[in-house]
Amino acid sequence: MSKLAFALIVLIDGQQQEVSYWADILRCNQFSEFVEFGHTYAKEKRYKKRQSQVNITAYCKPVFVNANTKLLN
């Protein structure tokens, strides 16, 4: 049996890093933003526009994983 999860995909210089699986799309997207834009703490102002870090891309995508796969919150 499988369940829905959200995979955090991180690419550094075009190379995919280890994938993490999240239960909540909002948390996954929050961490993808932290990784891609180099936020250093959670309360950093969203209205403050920052450039993406050079050669780092991060995004979330919905996937089905095995029922016993541990999901991050």
Backbone as a printed PyTorch tensor [residue, N CA C, xyz], in Angstrom:
tensor([[[  0.8370,  -1.1820,   0.0000],
         [  0.0000,   0.0000,   0.0000],
         [  0.8850,   1.2500,   0.0000]],

        [[  0.4400,   2.2980,  -0.6350],
         [  1.2240,   3.5320,  -0.6900],
         [  0.4400,   4.7010,  -0.1180]],

        [[  1.1790,   5.7780,   0.1630],
         [  0.5550,   6.9940,   0.6880],
         [  1.1420,   8.2040,  -0.0230]],

        [[  0.3910,   9.2960,  -0.0040],
         [  0.8330,  10.5330,  -0.6440],
         [  1.8350,  11.2420,   0.2420]],

        [[  2.9090,  11.7150,  -0.3650],
         [  3.9240,  12.4960,   0.3300],
         [  4.3970,  13.5870,  -0.6190]],

        [[  5.2450,  14.4620,  -0.1120],
         [  5.8050,  15.5360,  -0.9260],
         [  7.3210,  15.4270,  -0.8720]],

        [[  7.9330,  15.2200,  -2.0200],
         [  9.3760,  15.0310,  -2.1090],
         [ 10.0610,  16.3760,  -2.2760]],

        [[ 11.0190,  16.6500,  -1.4010],
         [ 11.8370,  17.8560,  -1.5190],
         [ 13.0270,  17.4990,  -2.3990]],

        [[ 13.0450,  18.0860,  -3.5840],
         [ 14.0910,  17.8430,  -4.5680],
         [ 15.0720,  19.0100,  -4.5230]],

        [[ 16.3420,  18.7080,  -4.3210],
         [ 17.3840,  19.7360,  -4.2780],
         [ 18.4240,  19.3900,  -5.3330]],

        [[ 18.7100,  20.3720,  -6.1830],
         [ 19.7350,  20.2170,  -7.2210],
         [ 20.8600,  21.2110,  -6.9470]],

        [[ 22.0680,  20.7060,  -6.8770],
         [ 23.2460,  21.5580,  -6.7180],
         [ 24.1430,  21.3010,  -7.9130]],

        [[ 24.3950,  22.3570,  -8.6730],
         [ 25.1480,  22.2350,  -9.9290],
         [ 24.5590,  21.1610, -10.8280]],

        [[ 23.2300,  21.0560, -10.8420],
         [ 22.5410,  20.1090, -11.7050],
         [ 22.5000,  18.6840, -11.1900]],

        [[ 23.1340,  18.4140, -10.0610],
         [ 23.1660,  17.0750,  -9.4860],
         [ 22.1220,  16.9580,  -8.3820]],

        [[ 21.2300,  15.9820,  -8.4980],
         [ 20.1830,  15.7970,  -7.4890],
         [ 20.7870,  15.2500,  -6.2050]],

        [[ 20.4060,  15.8590,  -5.1020],
         [ 20.8490,  15.4290,  -3.7800],
         [ 19.8590,  14.4180,  -3.2120]],

        [[ 20.1360,  13.9170,  -2.0230],
         [ 19.2420,  12.9500,  -1.3880],
         [ 17.8620,  13.5720,  -1.1920]],

        [[ 16.8220,  12.8210,  -1.4980],
         [ 15.4370,  13.3050,  -1.4190],
         [ 14.9170,  13.1030,   0.0020]],

        [[ 14.1750,  14.1010,   0.5100],
         [ 13.4720,  13.9280,   1.7820],
         [ 11.9740,  13.9770,   1.4940]],

        [[ 11.2070,  13.2650,   2.2940],
         [  9.7650,  13.1630,   2.0780],
         [  9.0240,  13.8320,   3.2230]],

        [[  8.0570,  14.6610,   2.8670],
         [  7.3200,  15.4720,   3.8290],
         [  5.8400,  15.1220,   3.8130]],

        [[  5.2050,  15.2100,   4.9690],
         [  3.7730,  14.9470,   5.0840],
         [  2.9510,  16.1570,   4.6640]],

        [[  3.5100,  17.3490,   4.8070],
         [  2.7740,  18.6040,   4.6020],
         [  3.4320,  19.4190,   3.4780]],

        [[  2.6680,  19.7530,   2.4560],
         [  3.1970,  20.5180,   1.3240],
         [  3.6780,  21.9060,   1.7490]],

        [[  3.0210,  22.5100,   2.7220],
         [  3.4330,  23.8430,   3.1590],
         [  4.8140,  23.8140,   3.8050]],

        [[  5.0830,  22.8180,   4.6530],
         [  6.4010,  22.6920,   5.2860],
         [  7.4670,  22.3500,   4.2370]],

        [[  7.1220,  21.4890,   3.3090],
         [  8.0560,  21.1330,   2.2500],
         [  8.4320,  22.3790,   1.4410]],

        [[  7.4390,  23.1640,   1.0610],
         [  7.7040,  24.3880,   0.3060],
         [  8.5140,  25.3890,   1.1230]],

        [[  8.2490,  25.4550,   2.4210],
         [  9.0010,  26.3640,   3.2850],
         [ 10.4900,  25.9830,   3.2800]],

        [[ 10.7700,  24.7040,   3.4140],
         [ 12.1610,  24.2750,   3.4210],
         [ 12.8080,  24.4180,   2.0510]],

        [[ 12.0420,  24.2210,   0.9830],
         [ 12.6200,  24.4140,  -0.3500],
         [ 13.0270,  25.8720,  -0.5390]],

        [[ 12.2200,  26.7840,  -0.0180],
         [ 12.5570,  28.2070,  -0.0940],
         [ 13.7920,  28.5150,   0.7400]],

        [[ 13.8690,  27.9390,   1.9470],
         [ 15.0400,  28.1580,   2.8050],
         [ 16.3140,  27.7060,   2.0960]],

        [[ 16.2530,  26.5510,   1.4490],
         [ 17.4250,  26.0030,   0.7730],
         [ 17.7910,  26.8510,  -0.4450]],

        [[ 16.8020,  27.1290,  -1.2830],
         [ 17.0990,  27.8230,  -2.5390],
         [ 17.5410,  29.2600,  -2.3280]],

        [[ 16.9480,  29.9460,  -1.3710],
         [ 17.2400,  31.3730,  -1.2010],
         [ 18.1810,  31.6620,  -0.0410]],

        [[ 18.6460,  30.6270,   0.6480],
         [ 19.6570,  30.8180,   1.6790],
         [ 19.1520,  31.4810,   2.9410]],

        [[ 17.8690,  31.3090,   3.2740],
         [ 17.3640,  31.8730,   4.5270],
         [ 18.0980,  31.2220,   5.6880]],

        [[ 18.4280,  32.0140,   6.6780],
         [ 19.1960,  31.4900,   7.8020],
         [ 18.3590,  31.2690,   9.0520]],

        [[ 17.1500,  31.7860,   9.0850],
         [ 16.2660,  31.5280,  10.2160],
         [ 14.8250,  31.6770,   9.7600]],

        [[ 13.9180,  31.0160,  10.4630],
         [ 12.5300,  30.8800,  10.0240],
         [ 11.7540,  32.1950,   9.9770]],

        [[ 12.1190,  33.1790,  10.7850],
         [ 11.3300,  34.4160,  10.8390],
         [ 11.8370,  35.5010,   9.8970]],

        [[ 12.7250,  35.1470,   8.9990],
         [ 13.2150,  36.1200,   8.0300],
         [ 12.0400,  36.6190,   7.1960]],

        [[ 11.9840,  37.8850,   6.9660],
         [ 10.8340,  38.5010,   6.2960],
         [ 10.6740,  38.0050,   4.8690]],

        [[  9.4500,  37.5580,   4.5400],
         [  9.1690,  37.0650,   3.1920],
         [  9.1730,  38.1940,   2.1660]],

        [[  8.7900,  39.4150,   2.5810],
         [  8.7160,  40.4980,   1.6110],
         [ 10.0900,  40.9500,   1.1560]],

        [[ 11.1100,  40.5700,   1.8840],
         [ 12.4680,  40.9340,   1.5340],
         [ 12.9330,  40.0330,   0.3880]],

        [[ 12.9900,  40.5880,  -0.8040],
         [ 13.3530,  39.7930,  -1.9850],
         [ 14.8210,  39.4150,  -1.9180]],

        [[ 15.0840,  38.1380,  -2.1370],
         [ 16.4480,  37.6430,  -2.1790],
         [ 16.6400,  36.8940,  -3.4870]],

        [[ 17.8300,  36.9440,  -3.9860],
         [ 18.1610,  36.2040,  -5.1990],
         [ 18.4130,  34.7450,  -4.8400]],

        [[ 18.0830,  33.8760,  -5.7600],
         [ 18.3670,  32.4580,  -5.5940],
         [ 19.8780,  32.2670,  -5.5010]],

        [[ 20.2970,  31.3000,  -4.6610],
         [ 21.7190,  30.9950,  -4.5750],
         [ 22.1870,  30.4510,  -5.9180]],

        [[ 23.4080,  30.7060,  -6.2590],
         [ 23.9550,  30.2750,  -7.5340],
         [ 23.9860,  28.7500,  -7.6030]],

        [[ 23.4200,  28.2130,  -8.6740],
         [ 23.4450,  26.7770,  -8.9610],
         [ 22.7320,  25.9090,  -7.9380]],

        [[ 21.7850,  26.4690,  -7.1900],
         [ 20.9870,  25.6760,  -6.2530],
         [ 19.5190,  25.8660,  -6.5980]],

        [[ 18.8380,  24.7540,  -6.8150],
         [ 17.4100,  24.7620,  -7.0780],
         [ 16.7550,  23.7950,  -6.1130]],

        [[ 15.6070,  24.1930,  -5.5560],
         [ 14.8770,  23.3100,  -4.6460],
         [ 13.3860,  23.4720,  -4.9200]],

        [[ 12.6750,  22.3540,  -4.9330],
         [ 11.2330,  22.3820,  -5.1420],
         [ 10.6150,  21.1170,  -4.5730]],

        [[  9.2970,  21.1320,  -4.4150],
         [  8.5660,  19.9800,  -3.8970],
         [  7.6490,  19.4330,  -4.9840]],

        [[  7.4910,  18.1250,  -4.9570],
         [  6.5560,  17.5230,  -5.9020],
         [  5.8190,  16.3860,  -5.1970]],

        [[  4.5430,  16.2150,  -5.5130],
         [  3.7660,  15.1350,  -4.8920],
         [  4.2020,  13.7820,  -5.4610]],

        [[  4.3380,  12.8200,  -4.5700],
         [  4.7240,  11.4600,  -4.9660],
         [  3.9910,  10.4640,  -4.0680]],

        [[  3.8970,   9.2470,  -4.5330],
         [  3.3850,   8.1660,  -3.6970],
         [  4.5820,   7.3690,  -3.2040]],

        [[  4.6160,   7.1160,  -1.8910],
         [  5.7040,   6.3640,  -1.2770],
         [  5.1390,   5.1460,  -0.5570]],

        [[  6.0030,   4.2260,  -0.2390],
         [  5.6220,   3.0400,   0.5100],
         [  5.0120,   3.4640,   1.8540]],

        [[  4.0310,   2.7460,   2.3280],
         [  3.3130,   3.0900,   3.5600],
         [  4.2330,   3.1800,   4.7750]],

        [[  5.3620,   2.4710,   4.7810],
         [  6.2420,   2.5280,   5.9500],
         [  7.3550,   3.5550,   5.8130]],

        [[  7.3400,   4.3960,   4.7800],
         [  8.3090,   5.4610,   4.6100],
         [  8.0830,   6.5530,   5.6570]],

        [[  9.1590,   6.9430,   6.3440],
         [  9.0470,   7.9820,   7.3660],
         [  8.9140,   9.3510,   6.6900]],

        [[  7.9070,  10.1200,   7.1170],
         [  7.6620,  11.4520,   6.5770],
         [  8.0690,  12.5150,   7.6030]],

        [[  8.6950,  13.5630,   7.1320],
         [  9.0610,  14.6860,   8.0010],
         [  7.8570,  15.6000,   8.1790]],

        [[  7.8360,  16.3060,   9.2750],
         [  6.7570,  17.2630,   9.5390],
         [  7.3070,  18.6210,   9.3970]]])
